[in-house]
Amino acid sequence: MKGNIIWRSGKAKKTGGIGTHVTAITKRKFHVNLQRVKALLPSGEVRYVRVAASALKQGLVTKAPKRTWKKGDEAKKKA
């Protein structure tokens, strides 16, 4: 068959088969698995960044260290 009109019944998702949806005109899209992560930037700044889960698994992003102080601690020290 030509174009997008192909019947791939019984095939796995990755190989292009998800039932009757495969015969639709719109092609399937695989979106990136983005996660909102607190990261340590090269400048030393801690920020929330949207990162792909695959990048997190590969260790491409340095996660920010856990906070050791509480919100009210700074005010108590000044007083």
N, C-alpha and C positions, 0 to 999 in steps of 0.2 A: 504494500500500500504506500501511498504518497503522503507527505506532509505530517500533520499531527493526528491523522485518523488511523491509529494503530490499536489493536486490542491486545493487551498484555496480561491477560488474566492469570492469576496465580504467581506472578513474579514478585520478588521482594521490592520494597519501596525504593531503595537506592538504585536498583536496576531499571526503574521506570514503571513499576506496576503498583497502582493502588486502586484496583477495581475499575469502575466505569469512569472515574474522574480523568483517567488517562486519555480518554477519547474526546475530552473537552478541548476547546480552542486554546484556552489560556494554559501556558506551560507552568509546571510547579516551580516554586522558588524555595531555595534553602536559605533561611535567614541566619545571620550570625547570632550566637547565644551571648548577648551582651549582659554584663552584670555591673552594678554600681558598687565600686570598691573604694575604700579609703586607701590611697596610695602615697608613697613617699617619692616626691619628684626629685630629679637630679639636683635642683637648686636647694634642696633641703626642706621644701615646703610640703605640708601634708594637705592633700586635696581629695575630693571625691572625683573619681574618673570612671567613665564607662569603658569597660574592658571585655574583650571576648573571653569566654570560659577557657578556650584552647590556649590563649596567651597566659592565663593564670596557671594552668596545668604545666605549661612549659617553663614557668618561673620567669617570664619576661617582665613581670611587674613586682616591685618591692612593696609589700603591704606595710602600712603604717604601724608603728609600735603601739601597744595598748597604753591607754592613759593611766598614769599612776596617781593623779591628783583628782580631787573633786571640785565642782564649780565654786563652792563657798570658801575653799581653802585660801585663795589669794586675798580675799577680803579680810579674813581673820588675821593673816600675817601682818597686813598694813595697820590694823587697829591696835 
